[in-house]
Amino acid sequence: MVSAGLPQGAVPKLERPGPLRERVYETLLELMTTRALRPGQHLVESELAGHLGVSRQPVREALQRLNTEGWVDLRPAQGAFVHEPTKEEADQLLSVRTLLEAEAARLAAADCDEAGVAALEKICAKGEQAVADDDVDLAVATDAAFHAKVMELAGNAVLAGLAGQVDRRVRWYRTPVARQRGIRSWIEHRSLIAAIAARDGQRATEIVRSHMENTHETYHRHDES
């Protein structure tokens, strides 16, 4: 049993071509986003390097970058640990995300065509099936894809860029409550699709705000339990 806590064979060895430092960073970030590496977990350079099939140097560089970005805490004489989010951090992030999502929904409702609505419905059906199959990882990934599609349909590159900067952190907070939110989240998504199809920007904005608040409240209930 290793302190990095990754099951044998769960992480594929990284292929050598390409910028190795960046690939190590992306792999560790994805493992933290999905909570395969859990908040508060000790990250041992040598063990992570062994799992990834690389030397310790790119792992050390990746951990330093992740520390700068707030994903990892480097503690003197103790080492690296996955950051444990505070209530205040969750509140701030989800509040910003709500503003971005609400504006995206309003813009999407103003200019979405039938193809866009059909794309949202297809993603929604995939998410509903993931919930039915109790596939939490797929449900979270599909939820992210749904919101990304709404951003795309909004047609505002700056807005999409800002949303992309916080997307992984939103997934980080979303993962532990995905099962509790369950099908209710996708019912809310269906309501949003209907509002966008009806070109009702005000209604779409209201639905997004309610949707994000429900996720926010569920996260806090989970965090306090």
N, C-alpha and C positions, 0 to 999 in steps of 0.2 A: 504494500500500500504506500503510495507516495503522497506527499503533502499537497502536490499540485492537484490531486484528486481526479485525474482523468483516467477513465477505464482503458485498459490495454487495447490498442488498435482503434480507439475512438477518433484519434486525430491522425490524418494521413501525413506521411512524411512529405515535406515540401520539396518540389522539384527545384533543381539548382538554377535553371535559366531565369533571367529577370532579376530585378533589384531585391535581393534576399531580405535586406533590412525592412523594406516596405511590406513584403509578403508575411514576414513574421509579425509585424505590427498589425496587419489586417486580420491575420488568423487569431491572434490573442484578443483583438477587439471584438471579433465575432463571437468568440467563446465567452467573453464577458457579457456581450449583448444578450446572448441566449441563456446566460446564467449557468452554462456548463462550468465556468469558473465563477464561483459565488461571491457576493459581497462579503468582505472580511477574510477571504481565503488567502493563505500564505502562498506566495508565488516564488518558488525556488528556481533560480536561473538554470542550474545544472539539470534539474528534472524536466523543466520545460524544454530545454535544448534537446534532451534525449527523446522526448515525445515527438518533437518536430523534426528530428534528424539533422540538426544544425549545431554550430558551435555556440558557446555562451555569448560571444560578442554581439551578434545581431539581436539576441534576446535581451541583453542588457540595454542596448540602444532603444529597442522597442519599449521596454519598461520605462525608460527615462522619458520618452515621448509621451507615453500614456500617463505618466505622472504629471507632466506639464499640462495635459488636456483634462486632468481631473478624474481619470479612470482608475488610476493606481496611486496608492499612498506609499511613499518611500520613508521608512522609519529608521532613524539612526540606530545602528547596532542590532536591528531586528530584520531588516530586509524589506521586500515589496509585498504589499497586500492589495487585494481588490478593494477599491473604494466602497465604503458603506454610505449610501445616500441618506441625507437628513430630511426631515419633514419640510424644512424651509426650501431646500433644493428642489424637492418634488413639486412644491407649490409654485415656485418661480418657473420651472420648466413647463409644467402643464398649463400655467396661465398664458405663457408666451405661445405655446402650441395652439391653444384655443383661439387666440387672436388670428394666427396665421390660417388655421383651418376654416374659421368662420368667413374670412375674406375670400379664401379659395372657393368655398361653397357658393358664395354670392356671385363671384365672377363666373363660375362654371354654370350656374343657373341662367345667367344672362346670355350665354353663347354656346351652350352644349347642343350637339346635334344627336340624331338617332343612333349613330354609330358609337358616340361617347356613352350614351345611356346603356346601350347593349354591352359595352365593355365593362361598365360598372356592374351590371347584372350578372355577367359571367364570373367576375371576381367574387361577387357576393355569394353566388351559388357554391363556389369552391370553398369559401369560408364556412358556410353552413354545413357542408359535408365534412369539413375538418372538425367542427364541433361535434357532429354526430358520431364521428370516428374517435372522438376524444384525443385528437392529435394536436396537442397544445402548440408545439413548435410550428406546425403548418398553419394553425389558426392565427398565430401571432404574425407570421410572415405574410399571410394573405391579408390580414388587417392592414399591415404596412403598405402592401401593394394597392389596396383599395384607396387609402388616403393619398398615396402618391399619384394615383390616377386622377383623383379629384383635383389635385394640384396641377397636373398636366392639362386637364380640361379648363382650368382657370386661365391658362394662356399668359401667365405673368412669370417670366424667367427669374426675376429678382425674388419674388415671393417663393417660388419653388426652391431657389437656392438657399434661402433662409430656412425653409422647412427641412431641407436636406441636412443642414448642419445639426439639427436637433433630433433627426429621425432615429438614430441609434439609441439615444438616451430615452426617447419615448418608448421604444421597443423594450428597453431595459426595465422600465417601470411597468410596462404592459404585461410582460411575461408572467410574473407571479400571480396576477389577477385574471389571467385569460380564462381559466376554468370557471371562476366565479361569475365572470361577465357572461360567458357562455353564449347561448343563442340570443339573449336579449340584445347584445351588442349588434348582432347581424339584423335583428328586427329594426333597430335604429338606423342601420345602414340602408335597409330597404326604404325606410321613410325618407331618408335623404335623397335616394335615387328618385323617388316619386316627386319630391319638391324640385329637384333639378330638371326632371323631364317636363314638369309643369311650368318651368321658367319662373318659379316663385323664389326669388332671391331672399326675401325676408324670412320666409318659412325655412329655407335651407340653412340660413344663418342660425335661426333659433334651434333647429334640430342638432346642428353641430355643437352649439354651446351646451345643450342638454346632454348630448352624447359624451362630450369631454368631461363634464361635471360628474356624470355617473361613473366614469372610469376613475376620476380623481377620488371620489368618495370611496369607491371600492378598494382602491390602493391604500387609503388611510385606514380603513377597517382591517385590511389584511396586515398592515404594518403594526397595528396596535394589538393584534391577536397573539 
